[in-house]
Amino acid sequence: MIREGRIDHGRTCELVGCLLSGWNEPEFDAFCIETLKAAKLPERLIGESWELLRFAEAAGHTIVVVSASPIAIVHAACEVALGPKLRTGVHVRVTDGVYEAEVASPIPYNEGKVVHLSRFLEGRPVIAAFGDNRFDIPMLKHADNAFAVRPKKALRDVAHTVPGMFELPQS
């Protein structure tokens, strides 16, 4: 696949999780938080999506971050940015407090995003979903309201497959 000039993004998400192999959990958690603070993550957040998130939280909606990044990175990003408490990402196997080179399936990528999101909502509908790339399509289609947030070309190219998807204007 790589020799042919194609890289499967789902497999890449799994491999990124495997890169944690050998890290001690608390060490890696601290490393993520330090790195995201140094990168000034809160200053780099997409304003229009965070405004909508805060509005939805105030209205009592359940907010879930669904990312194909390793869960330790998702947790760190949400902690640094004061993000939602409910979150999911690639779960890497841990033995005796150390990451192994094995990830749980399904990973929250493409259709796996819907599976992970559904675990949190326990049968309740997905009122809104937000995405920026084509691998968010299954989650966007699953939602009552689909929003593109600063979409990449890959999402724009297939946006017609998501009926009623709305692109958030940049703030």
C-alpha positions, -999 to 999 in steps of 0.1 A, spaced: 0 0 0 27 25 10 49 14 -20 19 22 -42 18 57 -29 -14 52 -9 -16 52 29 -48 40 46 -57 67 71 -74 42 94 -43 21 96 -23 52 102 -44 60 133 -38 25 146 0 29 140 1 62 158 -15 44 188 12 18 186 39 45 187 31 48 224 45 13 230 69 14 259 57 47 274 46 47 310 10 60 312 16 89 336 48 100 318 30 101 285 0 119 299 22 146 314 42 148 281 9 154 262 -3 181 285 31 199 285 33 197 247 -2 211 242 4 239 267 37 248 250 19 247 216 -7 272 231 -36 249 222 -63 271 237 -52 300 215 -54 278 184 -89 264 189 -115 270 162 -137 298 176 -169 291 158 -171 254 169 -162 263 205 -189 289 206 -215 264 195 -201 238 219 -205 261 249 -241 270 237 -250 233 235 -235 226 269 -255 255 284 -286 240 268 -280 207 286 -269 186 256 -244 157 259 -212 167 242 -187 140 231 -153 144 215 -147 116 190 -112 115 177 -90 90 159 -60 102 180 -48 81 209 -71 86 239 -43 100 260 -38 128 235 -76 134 234 -77 136 272 -48 160 273 -62 182 246 -96 184 264 -79 191 298 -57 219 284 -86 234 264 -112 229 291 -131 207 267 -159 182 273 -156 155 299 -169 128 275 -143 118 250 -130 89 230 -100 81 209 -78 52 199 -75 29 230 -40 15 233 -36 -17 254 -18 -10 287 -1 -37 308 14 -29 342 10 9 334 30 7 302 15 10 267 18 -19 243 18 -20 205 -19 -31 203 -51 -10 199 -87 -19 205 -111 -22 177 -130 -5 163 -109 26 162 -130 59 161 -123 64 124 -150 64 96 -178 40 107 -159 35 140 -168 71 150 -205 62 150 -198 31 171 -178 51 197 -203 79 198 -233 56 202 -217 40 233 -219 74 251 -255 83 239 -270 49 248 -297 50 221 -304 87 222 -301 105 188 -271 124 177 -285 159 174 -254 174 157 -220 162 145 -190 183 134 -163 172 111 -135 185 88 -125 155 67 -140 127 46 -135 102 74 -161 121 94 -188 113 68 -204 83 86 -207 103 118 -221 134 99 -247 112 81 -257 96 114 -265 130 130 -297 149 127 -276 180 118 -242 178 101 -217 207 103 -185 211 83 -160 230 103 -132 245 82 -135 215 59 -105 201 41 -108 195 4 -114 158 9 -146 166 28 -157 193 3 -152 167 -25 -178 144 -10 -200 169 9 -229 162 -16 -232 127 1 -243 143 34 -278 158 28 -283 192 45 -247 195 57 -240 231 67 -206 247 67 -200 269 98 -189 303 88 -154 313 102 -154 337 131 
